């Protein structure tokens, strides 16, 4: 009787096929995971613009701030001004443009003050700089909707008018290019308060619950790390400013990485095949080529597509900014540096808020992560209010957004804030 030869393994049941389909399943699971955790990363291939700009925590904070402002309009609301007999630790200067379709100044001020303890409020000096878009002879007072509460909440208020004439667009353009003058004027206001540090904020921002204690902790850390240099701290940092893969660099990195890793991996598997008689039947040349030329490049492509939020996130705490990007939404300056900037600006060096922030290169620049301040996102003073706005302006405004800020949990932040207040009370 003739013995039948053993039938060859089916394409679907062979070891190589089993391994390949196992890899495919794991790769699909990894792809789903990466897509889930990187949809907020503007450097990821899976960045979801529609979901990323969803305002979650900032909307909660806006509601809390608006409730605080409404309460401040009532006659029973206590006046929360600072004890003027002592110098504040921090002066916060807030600038806002008035009489426009979108008004954020109330939300900005309310979010800064809502949740502060009496002790924290006493360490804080609040200066408000109101810029009016149009000026008429009859406009010389604080707008009516600010009057019921602004004097209760702010320690000082200043106003500035942009003149309205037949050449309004030209006048607005001149005002913007000449430095949106409130920035250094706010510095002067804060400097006059005697504060050791001053934070200059745009009026289109919202502050998280607990921003004050986090900011003061960041100041202490920056002082310890900047013993021989002046420093400034950014309280808001858009993730889009983090180093991202560029298309040319991505392709070049993929080709180089794939070539090197595939060659190394294939060589390693071939050496194992030669040195192990037990594994040699399984590590056929077909298996080696499949794993090296298909699986490895697929994993490299997935790693590159993930952006930096997985493999290179911005560390928690203070981070040194080697490359300083132009955004002026929220910066903290020590008193001496603010004095230097004020004097430096007298010579006409600074043309605008960003130039005040970026124009001097001899200071250390730190950013606080997580950001304690959020920008309004897709809206900005320039794009909402001025007729000069173009597509580039709108794109710039859209980039001024901290996606991680929206993932904050209001209850957890309140607990953290109360814990910080308890620790501060124990020190006293």
Secondary structure, 3 states (H helix, E strand, C coil): CCCCCCCCCCCCCCHHHHHHHHHHHHHHHHHHHHHHHCCCCCCCCCCCHHHHCCCCHHHHHHHHHHHHHHHHCCCCCCCCCCCCCCCCCEEEEEEEEECCCCCCHHHHHHHHHCCCCHHHHHCEEEEEEEEECCCCCCCCCCCHHHHHHHHHHCCEEEEEECCCCCCHHHHHHHHHHCCCCHHHHHHHHHHHCCCCEEEEEECCEEECCCHHHHHHHHHHHHHHHCCCCEEEEECCCCHHHCCCCCHHHHHHHHHHHHHHHHHHHHHHHHHHHHHCHHHHCCCCHHHHHHHHHHHHHHHHHHHHHCCHHHHCCCCCEEEECCCCCCCCCEEEEEHHHHHHHHHHHCCCCCCCHHHHHHCCCCEEEEEEECCCEEECCCCCHHHHHCCCCCHHHHHHHHHCCCHHHHHCCHHHHHHHHHHHHHHHHHHC
